[in-house]
């Protein structure tokens, strides 16, 4: 019987080993969360249950319209982040001397030229975005509110000068 158990364990595929690893990780996570739920103190109060916003009181609604420029910058960041993901393994393989010697340098120079073309296309895209002005941040224009007021502005200016003169 023991012999059969050893043989069946040896026959476990690599995917089976990964599945066992994932199951162990999930079980460990559930045990850790359960123990922490049992041990932590439960003392809710209104301040603990309020929304935390960088140490400031949360005011207004969170459903605001963001400028489209945020999304453009995020997409450009994502493109160049993916570029790094492609360049890193290439640079590791490109630096191996035995690959260079095995191909007598033919594929190495081809791979180098291919990466320069890849970087050139991305740089061309960045230049296009830059030339179109998508990277320029929109500065808010300060405008004085137009509120119909029966009092002349000189009264406000005098009041402000008196207030600031006292300090």
Secondary structure, DSSP 8 states (H G I E B T S, - for coil): -HHHHHHHHHT--HHHHHHHHHHHHHHHHHHHHHHHHHHS-----HHHHS--BTTB---S-S-----HHHHHHHHHHHHHHHHHHHHHHHHHHHT-HHHHHHTTTHHHHHHHHHHHHHHHHHHHHHHHHHHHTTTS-------------SS-HHHHHHHHHHHHHH-
